[in-house]
């Protein structure tokens, strides 16, 4: 009764993890800077979040995204 199925990966790739970690750090820094009313750091952290998106996209195009040539899915 058990059937084996292959999951599509759900974004578990080096590109996705790197992008999410960079953006998480950016939002954490931005939240603290917003609390201390440091507008320049808030805007810098917003720029870092955009950089995180760009890094994820570049890594995906380089083959580190799900289905990329340099990505090997891991079993659960």
MMTF fields as JSON, N, C-alpha, C and O atoms, coordinates in Angstrom:
{
  "mmtfVersion": "1.0.0",
  "mmtfProducer": "UNKNOWN",
  "numBonds": 303,
  "numAtoms": 304,
  "numGroups": 76,
  "numChains": 1,
  "numModels": 1,
  "chainsPerModel": [1],
  "groupsPerChain": [76],
  "chainIdList": ["A"],
  "bondAtomList": [4, 2, 8, 6, 12, 10, 16, 14, 20, 18, 24, 22, 28, 26, 32, 30, 36, 34, 40, 38, 44, 42, 48, 46, 52, 50, 56, 54, 60, 58, 64, 62, 68, 66, 72, 70, 76, 74, 80, 78, 84, 82, 88, 86, 92, 90, 96, 94, 100, 98, 104, 102, 108, 106, 112, 110, 116, 114, 120, 118, 124, 122, 128, 126, 132, 130, 136, 134, 140, 138, 144, 142, 148, 146, 152, 150, 156, 154, 160, 158, 164, 162, 168, 166, 172, 170, 176, 174, 180, 178, 184, 182, 188, 186, 192, 190, 196, 194, 200, 198, 204, 202, 208, 206, 212, 210, 216, 214, 220, 218, 224, 222, 228, 226, 232, 230, 236, 234, 240, 238, 244, 242, 248, 246, 252, 250, 256, 254, 260, 258, 264, 262, 268, 266, 272, 270, 276, 274, 280, 278, 284, 282, 288, 286, 292, 290, 296, 294, 300, 298],
  "bondOrderList": [1, 1, 1, 1, 1, 1, 1, 1, 1, 1, 1, 1, 1, 1, 1, 1, 1, 1, 1, 1, 1, 1, 1, 1, 1, 1, 1, 1, 1, 1, 1, 1, 1, 1, 1, 1, 1, 1, 1, 1, 1, 1, 1, 1, 1, 1, 1, 1, 1, 1, 1, 1, 1, 1, 1, 1, 1, 1, 1, 1, 1, 1, 1, 1, 1, 1, 1, 1, 1, 1, 1, 1, 1, 1, 1],
  "groupList": [{"groupName": "UNK", "atomNameList": ["N", "CA", "C", "O"], "elementList": ["N", "C", "C", "O"], "formalChargeList": [0, 0, 0, 0], "bondAtomList": [1, 0, 2, 1, 3, 2], "bondOrderList": [1, 1, 2], "singleLetterCode": "X", "chemCompType": "L-PEPTIDE LINKING"}],
  "groupTypeList": [0, 0, 0, 0, 0, 0, 0, 0, 0, 0, 0, 0, 0, 0, 0, 0, 0, 0, 0, 0, 0, 0, 0, 0, 0, 0, 0, 0, 0, 0, 0, 0, 0, 0, 0, 0, 0, 0, 0, 0, 0, 0, 0, 0, 0, 0, 0, 0, 0, 0, 0, 0, 0, 0, 0, 0, 0, 0, 0, 0, 0, 0, 0, 0, 0, 0, 0, 0, 0, 0, 0, 0, 0, 0, 0, 0],
  "groupIdList": [1, 2, 3, 4, 5, 6, 7, 8, 9, 10, 11, 12, 13, 14, 15, 16, 17, 18, 19, 20, 21, 22, 23, 24, 25, 26, 27, 28, 29, 30, 31, 32, 33, 34, 35, 36, 37, 38, 39, 40, 41, 42, 43, 44, 45, 46, 47, 48, 49, 50, 51, 52, 53, 54, 55, 56, 57, 58, 59, 60, 61, 62, 63, 64, 65, 66, 67, 68, 69, 70, 71, 72, 73, 74, 75, 76],
  "secStructList": [7, 7, 7, 7, 7, 7, 7, 7, 7, 6, 6, 7, 1, 2, 2, 2, 2, 2, 2, 2, 2, 2, 2, 2, 2, 2, 2, 2, 2, 2, 2, 2, 2, 2, 2, 6, 6, 7, 2, 2, 2, 2, 2, 2, 2, 2, 2, 2, 2, 2, 2, 2, 2, 2, 2, 2, 2, 2, 2, 0, 0, 0, 0, 0, 1, 6, 6, 7, 6, 6, 7, 7, 7, 7, 7, 7],
  "xCoordList": [0.811, 0.0, 0.865, 0.347, 2.143, 2.975, 3.453, 3.873, 3.377, 3.854, 4.943, 4.845, 5.968, 7.064, 6.8, 6.429, 6.991, 6.815, 8.009, 8.602, 8.329, 9.441, 8.859, 8.067, 9.259, 8.775, 9.581, 10.75, 8.967, 9.67, 10.768, 11.529, 10.886, 11.963, 11.476, 12.1, 10.393, 9.792, 10.776, 10.652, 11.733, 12.644, 13.815, 14.547, 14.013, 15.147, 16.396, 16.839, 16.951, 18.138, 19.104, 18.694, 20.371, 21.323, 20.922, 21.135, 20.352, 19.935, 18.824, 18.864, 17.841, 16.722, 17.164, 16.781, 17.963, 18.42, 19.277, 19.133, 20.159, 21.016, 20.189, 20.406, 19.247, 18.398, 17.581, 17.477, 17.01, 16.172, 17.001, 16.552, 18.189, 19.031, 19.445, 19.407, 19.841, 20.226, 19.042, 19.204, 17.866, 16.699, 16.25, 15.778, 16.389, 16.042, 16.939, 16.465, 18.237, 19.177, 18.824, 18.861, 18.485, 18.124, 16.897, 16.887, 15.868, 14.668, 14.921, 14.348, 15.768, 16.09, 16.832, 16.509, 17.818, 18.563, 17.624, 17.68, 16.771, 15.828, 14.855, 14.524, 14.393, 13.457, 14.128, 13.539, 15.343, 16.068, 16.372, 16.217, 16.804, 17.11, 15.858, 15.923, 14.721, 13.459, 13.097, 12.617, 13.329, 13.048, 13.898, 13.419, 15.165, 16.072, 16.038, 16.859, 15.107, 14.906, 16.164, 16.55, 16.796, 17.979, 17.564, 17.683, 17.08, 16.479, 17.462, 17.084, 18.699, 19.677, 19.898, 20.016, 19.951, 20.16, 18.908, 19.012, 17.742, 16.503, 16.525, 16.205, 16.896, 16.955, 18.065, 17.91, 19.187, 20.277, 19.83, 20.184, 19.063, 18.583, 17.543, 17.452, 16.762, 15.83, 16.61, 16.216, 17.712, 18.566, 19.179, 19.311, 19.555, 20.116, 19.079, 19.43, 17.813, 16.761, 16.641, 16.455, 16.746, 16.704, 17.934, 17.84, 19.078, 20.299, 20.118, 20.596, 19.435, 19.154, 18.345, 18.618, 17.344, 16.568, 17.445, 17.345, 18.299, 19.175, 20.156, 20.396, 20.728, 21.667, 20.976, 21.549, 19.761, 19.01, 18.755, 18.886, 18.393, 18.137, 19.408, 19.387, 20.53, 21.804, 22.242, 22.713, 22.086, 22.462, 21.573, 22.045, 20.299, 19.404, 19.835, 19.864, 20.172, 20.631, 21.971, 22.276, 22.772, 24.069, 23.92, 24.904, 22.692, 22.469, 22.295, 22.245, 22.201, 22.06, 20.614, 20.366, 19.666, 18.251, 17.698, 18.399, 16.433, 15.795, 15.755, 15.274, 16.26, 16.305, 17.517, 17.657, 18.394, 19.598, 20.655, 20.57, 21.634, 22.661, 23.593, 24.194, 23.725, 24.626, 23.879, 24.481, 22.592, 21.77, 21.494, 21.058, 21.75, 21.396, 20.421, 20.769, 19.197, 18.195, 18.588, 19.176, 18.267, 18.546, 17.253, 16.169, 17.369, 16.204, 15.783, 16.585, 14.532, 14.017, 14.258, 13.891],
  "yCoordList": [-1.185, 0.0, 1.264, 2.363, 1.125, 2.332, 2.623, 1.732, 3.872, 4.303, 5.336, 6.212, 5.213, 6.158, 7.323, 7.137, 8.521, 9.7, 10.625, 10.707, 11.294, 12.239, 13.635, 14.07, 14.337, 15.691, 16.657, 16.402, 17.76, 18.69, 19.491, 20.166, 19.447, 20.159, 21.308, 21.618, 21.944, 23.025, 24.14, 24.756, 24.4, 25.51, 25.198, 26.107, 23.934, 23.549, 23.459, 22.37, 24.611, 24.663, 25.69, 26.557, 25.605, 26.608, 28.033, 28.963, 28.213, 29.552, 30.083, 31.237, 29.249, 29.681, 29.956, 30.968, 29.063, 29.25, 30.502, 31.242, 30.737, 31.915, 33.192, 34.125, 33.234, 34.413, 34.665, 35.803, 33.62, 33.772, 34.218, 35.065, 33.67, 34.068, 35.53, 36.264, 35.963, 37.361, 38.283, 39.3, 37.936, 38.779, 38.755, 39.769, 37.619, 37.547, 38.451, 39.151, 38.433, 39.315, 40.773, 41.612, 41.076, 42.441, 42.918, 44.04, 42.085, 42.479, 42.611, 43.488, 41.755, 41.86, 43.167, 43.872, 43.479, 44.73, 45.922, 46.886, 45.853, 46.946, 47.158, 48.298, 46.08, 46.202, 46.856, 47.716, 46.45, 47.048, 48.517, 49.371, 48.803, 50.186, 51.055, 52.223, 50.499, 51.242, 51.574, 52.67, 50.627, 50.841, 51.978, 52.774, 52.057, 53.098, 54.362, 55.259, 54.44, 55.61, 55.979, 57.146, 54.963, 55.158, 54.943, 53.844, 56.011, 55.913, 55.41, 54.629, 55.84, 55.428, 53.912, 53.266, 53.357, 51.908, 51.15, 50.058, 51.714, 51.086, 50.999, 49.953, 52.08, 52.071, 51.161, 50.51, 51.114, 50.217, 48.758, 47.927, 48.452, 47.076, 46.74, 45.592, 47.732, 47.502, 47.196, 46.331, 47.906, 47.625, 46.232, 45.53, 45.827, 44.49, 43.409, 42.348, 43.669, 42.704, 42.549, 41.439, 43.643, 43.579, 42.839, 42.064, 43.081, 42.365, 40.864, 40.058, 40.479, 39.071, 38.446, 37.319, 39.176, 38.683, 38.503, 37.502, 39.476, 39.42, 38.256, 37.545, 38.058, 36.952, 35.61, 34.726, 35.455, 34.223, 33.986, 32.86, 35.035, 34.914, 34.545, 33.684, 35.213, 34.924, 33.489, 32.799, 33.035, 31.656, 30.65, 29.597, 30.976, 30.087, 30.001, 28.916, 31.144, 31.157, 30.435, 29.917, 30.398, 29.712, 28.207, 27.475, 27.728, 26.292, 25.783, 24.571, 26.673, 26.244, 26.242, 26.005, 26.496, 26.443, 25.041, 24.147, 24.849, 23.546, 23.209, 23.999, 22.043, 21.616, 22.119, 21.847, 22.843, 23.359, 22.278, 21.201, 22.58, 21.59, 21.309, 20.236, 22.232, 22.046, 21.688, 21.633, 21.448, 21.139, 19.636, 19.043, 19.025, 17.622, 17.534, 17.88, 17.076, 16.991, 15.966, 14.931, 16.256, 15.366, 14.653, 15.23, 13.421, 12.676, 13.143, 13.697, 12.918, 13.334, 12.275, 12.451],
  "zCoordList": [0.0, 0.0, 0.0, -0.202, 0.218, 0.203, -1.206, -1.944, -1.547, -2.857, -2.649, -1.79, -3.445, -3.346, -4.269, -5.427, -3.757, -4.596, -4.412, -3.336, -5.459, -5.414, -5.28, -6.116, -4.222, -4.019, -4.879, -5.167, -5.289, -6.174, -5.501, -6.195, -4.188, -3.513, -2.655, -1.64, -3.027, -2.258, -1.904, -0.845, -2.759, -2.521, -1.622, -1.232, -1.28, -0.433, -1.305, -1.667, -1.631, -2.465, -1.887, -1.115, -2.248, -1.754, -2.143, -1.366, -3.319, -3.749, -2.85, -2.422, -2.566, -1.74, -0.304, 0.283, 0.257, 1.63, 1.779, 2.751, 0.827, 0.894, 0.816, 1.59, -0.114, -0.26, 1.006, 1.464, 1.563, 2.758, 3.958, 4.73, 4.128, 5.263, 5.144, 6.131, 3.944, 3.755, 4.054, 4.728, 3.561, 3.792, 5.246, 5.76, 5.916, 7.329, 8.165, 9.06, 7.869, 8.57, 8.279, 9.179, 7.034, 6.666, 7.439, 7.947, 7.535, 8.257, 9.753, 10.4, 10.311, 11.735, 12.025, 12.982, 11.199, 11.372, 11.187, 11.95, 10.183, 9.932, 11.074, 11.403, 11.681, 12.806, 14.012, 14.667, 14.295, 15.43, 15.141, 16.013, 13.919, 13.553, 13.577, 13.963, 13.17, 13.227, 14.669, 14.959, 15.565, 16.983, 17.542, 18.348, 17.114, 17.6, 16.74, 16.932, 15.804, 14.953, 14.168, 14.1, 13.576, 12.739, 11.281, 10.74, 10.666, 9.337, 8.284, 7.411, 8.354, 7.34, 7.39, 6.349, 8.578, 8.71, 8.266, 7.706, 8.508, 8.032, 6.51, 5.946, 5.846, 4.384, 3.872, 2.839, 4.594, 4.199, 4.321, 3.485, 5.349, 5.496, 4.422, 3.986, 3.997, 2.882, 1.605, 0.823, 1.398, 0.236, 0.35, -0.653, 1.561, 1.763, 1.452, 0.936, 1.759, 1.424, -0.091, -0.589, -0.816, -2.277, -2.805, -3.757, -2.185, -2.574, -2.342, -3.14, -1.265, -1.014, -2.135, -2.547, -2.636, -3.776, -5.005, -5.715, -5.244, -6.415, -6.296, -7.272, -5.098, -4.891, -5.136, -5.773, -4.639, -4.873, -6.346, -6.825, -7.07, -8.502, -9.264, -10.144, -8.912, -9.579, -9.306, -10.21, -8.057, -7.725, -8.462, -8.89, -8.606, -9.351, -10.806, -11.386, -11.399, -12.791, -12.945, -14.02, -11.875, -11.917, -11.718, -11.817, -11.435, -11.323, -9.913, -9.704, -8.932, -7.544, -7.059, -5.876, -7.936, -7.576, -7.76, -8.233, -7.383, -7.548, -9.032, -9.845, -9.376, -10.766, -11.516, -12.708, -10.852, -11.506, -11.685, -11.094, -12.495, -12.805, -11.624, -11.567, -10.697, -9.56, -8.274, -7.202, -8.376, -7.213, -7.159, -8.145, -6.0, -5.798, -4.644, -3.515, -4.906, -3.84, -2.784, -3.099, -1.556, -0.433, -0.033, -0.121, 0.399, 0.869, 2.25, 3.001, 2.575, 3.881, 4.915, 6.076]
}
